[in-house]
């Protein structure tokens, strides 16, 4: 007898209500988890909806017209998001990334950006606020985003060839509209822009060099192209290792055309290995979470659309911060709970996968990328 399929929206995702210590002190700055990793980066999903149906994230056969997304009442409000972000910043977070789904589908997102842009680190410094988007609405919204305080954007672009791009987004969306969105973002000063290409062997890997050439010739050093190995996030994208093109092969293909030289990371915990063109034409990055796990430097936490805190992109369980944010709990209590959660963190799934020792699973479905962003 076959397994009964349970719609993802009915499953939700398991989450524990965080424990609050008896003595809840104000956040005292830096945190470290059980592997000594600090907390520096908070990725905030503002919607679980997207207008694309990319096979590696939201395949159409699962996320069809019958799929039930979260009701608006379940989403964290902008005020709840800002309160949570303020507590994370007090614990050492200096970078906020808005994700989705497609974050530009969230109505009045500029209001949230204004609220987040007003936050300051304990040292009084402005935060690094950025956003990851598929670019479909960027041309229309770039100016308002920049005026609200957004500093940078990352745009997902999996192919330059229009037929391949339409096939990969699976909603027949033209690549020209995304390119116009990038142009608009550059005009208003959302720079440097990063372009992310998820590489699937046999699907779009022949687009590596053409896209790199386009970015070099059109934008120069102001736009950084990054290549991401196809990852086994969630349980719906049909991932198999045969479709993973190792980043080392990506670099080899590019170096055959444009000589490259490795360069140092900008900061500790950076996910992309950096390479620069020897002729000064800018740089590229490769994100190798399958073949060269970087778990040991991971300093990122992820807050889902409905307020569940996940400590790993490949997690099955989260921590229900929404219950605390909507309950009669003080900032000190919630901050103390966050401190406990991070202090107990020991996630390193990609390392275990690479060593062949990743657990088969506890029966809980791994969280889907559209729910917590990348």
N, C-alpha and C positions, 0 to 999 in steps of 0.2 A: 504494500500500500504506500503510495507516494506521500511526501511531506506536504502538509497543508500550508499554503502560502498565506502569510499574514501581511496585509498592507503595511508599509512602513509607517504611515501616519497613525495607524492603530497601535503599533508597537511603542511609539515614542522612543525615548532612550532612558535606560535605567539611570537614576541619580539618587545619591544619598544626601539627606539634609545635613549640612556641615555641622560639626561639633563646635560649640563655643566654649573656650576654656573658662574656668571659674573666675580667674583674674584676667579681665580683658583690658589690656593696656593700649594706649595709642600706638599706631604702627611706628616702629623705630628704625625704619630705613630698610637696609638690604636683607634679603632672605636667601637661604641656600637650601636645596633639596638634599636627599640622602646621598646623591652622587656629587655634591658640592656645586651644583649648577645654580647660578643666580636667576632671579626673575627680572627680565628687562623689557619684554615685548608682550603686549596684550593684543590679541586679534579678536575683534568684536564683530559677530555676524548680526546684521541688522534686519535680514529677511531670509526666509528659506525658499523664496520664490526666485525663479529665473526665467527669462524669455528665450534662452537657448536650451537645447537638449543634447549637449555634447555626450558622446557615449561613455567617456571616461569619468563623468561626473553625474549626469542626470539622464540616463538613457530613456528614450521616449517610450519604450515598451513597459517601463515601470512607472515613470512620471508622466502618465497620460492624462486625459481629460477627467478621468474618474479619481485621480489622486487627490487626497484631501490635505491641503497645506494647513499650517497652523492658523487658527483664528486670530484676529487682531488683538483680542483680549489676552492672549497667551504671550504676546511679544512684550519684551521689556520696553517701557516707555523711554523717551529720550532722557527724562529726568532720572530714571532708574539706571540707565546706562552711564550717565555722567557721574552719578553718585558712586557706582561701582568703580568706574575708571579712576576717580579721585582717590579711592582707597588703594587701588593697585599702584598708582603713582607714588603714594606715600610709602609704599613697600619697595620702591626702586624702579618701577616701570618708567621708561622714558620714551617709548615708541608705541603708538596706537595705530593699528591698521583696521580700517572698516572693510568688511567682507560681506558675502552672502552665501548662497544665492547671488543674485545680482544686486548690489547695494543701491544702485541708482533707481531701483524700483520702489524703494522705501520713500513714501511721500514726505516732503519737506525735510529731506536729509540735511539740507543746509543749516537748519536750526540746531540739529545735533552737533554738526561740525563747529558752529559758533560756540556752543557750550563747552565742547572739548578743547577748543583752541584757547579758552580762557584759563584752563588749568595750568599749573606750574609745578615743576619739581620742587622738592624741599630746598634746593639751592636757588630757586627763583627762576629757573630757565624754562623756556617754552618747550613744549613736547614736539616730537617728530610725528606729525599726523599724516597718514597716507591712506590710500584707498585702492583696492583691487577691483577692476571692472572688466566686463567683456567688451566695453567700448561702444555698445550699441546706442547709448543715450548720451555719450560724452560730448559730442559736438553741441548738443542743445544745453548741456548743464555745466560745461567747463567754467565759464565766467562766474556763475553763481557759486560754484564750489570754491574757487580761488578767493572770491570776495569774502566768503564765510570763514576762511582761515586754513583751508586745505593746502598742504605744501607740495605734495607729489602724488602721482598716480602710477599704478602698474596696470598695464593693459594686456589681457590675454589675446593672443593672435597665433593660431596654430598653422596657418598657411597664408602665403601671398597669392597663390593661384585661387581664383574665385570659385571654381567648381569644387576644388578640394575643401576650401573653407566652408562653403555652403553645405557640403556633405557632412563635415565634421560637426557643425553647429546644429544640423538636422532640422532647421526651421527655415532654410533657404535664405538666410540673411547674407547680404552682399559684403564682401571684404572692403569695398570702397567706402562704405559708411563708417567702418571702424577706423580706416586711415584718415578720414576727415575728422574724426573725433580726436585722434592723436595730434593732428595739425592744430585743432582748436585748443587743446590743452597746452601745447607749446606756445601758442600766441598769448595766452593769459598768464604764463609763467609757472605752470605746474611742471616743474623740471628739477632734476633730470627725470625723464620718464623711463620706466623699465617696461619692456615687452616680454611677456612670458610665452614660450612655445612649448606645449606638451608634445613630446616626440613619441609616436607609435610606429614601430618598425612595420613596414609594408603599407602604411596608411599615409603618412606625411613626411617620412624621413628624407625623401628626395627634395623637400622644400627647405632643408637646412641652409644650404648655400644660397639659393635665390633670396630667401628672407634676409640673411645676413648681408648680402650685397645691397639689397634695397635699403636697409637701415643705414649702412655705411654711406651710401651715395646720396641718400635723401636727407638724413638728419645729422650725420657725423657724431661727435662725442656726446651730444646732448641727449641721445637716446641709447640705452643699454639693452641689448638683446640677451635673454637668458633662455637656456634650453633645459627642460625639466624631464627627467626620466618618468615614464608612465608608471604610476604607483598603484599599489593594491589597497586603495582607500575604500572603506565601506564594503558592501557585499553585492552591489548591483551592476558593477561595470564590466564584468566578465574578464577580469584581469588574468593574464597569463604571462609567464616570464618570456615566452617566445616573442612577444610584442615589445619587449623592453630593448631599446637601443642604448647600450652603455654610454655614459657621457664621454668616456675615453675615445669612443668611436666618433662621437660628434666633433670633438676637438681635432681628431685626426683628419676628418673630412674637411673641416674649415681650414686647417693648417696647410693642406695641400693646395689651397687656393690663396689664402691670406696668411702669411707667416705670423705666428703667435708667440707670445712670451708670457709665462705665468707671472702674476703680480700678487702682492700680499692682500689679505682681506681688509676691508675698511674697519671692521670691529669684530670683537670676539663673539662667537655664536652666529656669525653670518652663514647663511645656508649655501650660498653660491661660491664655487671656486672661480676666481677671476683670471681672465686672460686678456692681454692687450694686443692690438694689431701693431706690428713692428713699424708700419709706415705712419703711425699716428692717427689712424682712422677711428679711434675709439676703443671700446672693450666689449667683451662678451662674458657671460657667466654660464656655468653649468651646475645644475642642482642634481646631485647623484644619490638620492635617498635610498635607492634600491641597491646599487653596486658599491657605494662608498658611504655607508651610514655615518651621519654626523650627530648621533644622539648625545654623545659625550659633551657637546657644546650647546645643546638645545636650551634656550632660555625663554621659551615661548609658552604662554598659556592662551587658551581659547574660550571665549564666552559665547555660548550659542544664542540664537535668536530669542529663546524663551528663558534665558538666564541660567543655563547649566554650564558649569566650569569644567572644561576638559583639559587634561594635562598632556595629552598626546594626540596627534592627528589620527592615530590608529586605535584610539581608545574605544571601549565598549560602555563604560560607565562614566558618569559625570558627577558633579556636586551641585546641588540645587541652591544656588545663590538667590534665586527669585523669591523663595520662601522667606529668606532673611530680609531681603530688600522690601518686601511687602508686609513684613511682620513688625512687631514693636521692638526692634533691635536697634541699638545705637551704632554709630559709626565705629566706635571702639570694639564693640562685640563682633561686627562683621569683619573688620580688619583682622582681628585676632583669629577668627575662623579661617580667613584666607591664609594667614601665616601658618596655621596648623596643616592645612591642605598641602601647601607647597613644601613644607618641611618633611612631609611623609612621601613625597613624590620619588618614584624610582623607575619611571617608564623609560624603556629603551628598546622599543619594538623592532626598529629597523636593524639594530645590531643583532638581535636574536634571530630575525629572519635571515640575515646574511650568514649567520653561523649555523643555520638549519635547526635552531632550537626554539623558534617561536611557537608558542602554544597553539594548538589547533583551535582553541576557543572554549569558552565556558557555556556555550549555548546562547550567549547574548550577541546580538548583531553589532558589528563595529559601526561606529558613527559614520554617516555619509558626508562627503565633502561639502555638498550644498548646504548642510546644516550648520557647519562650523567654519566654513571657508578653508582655504589652503594653508 
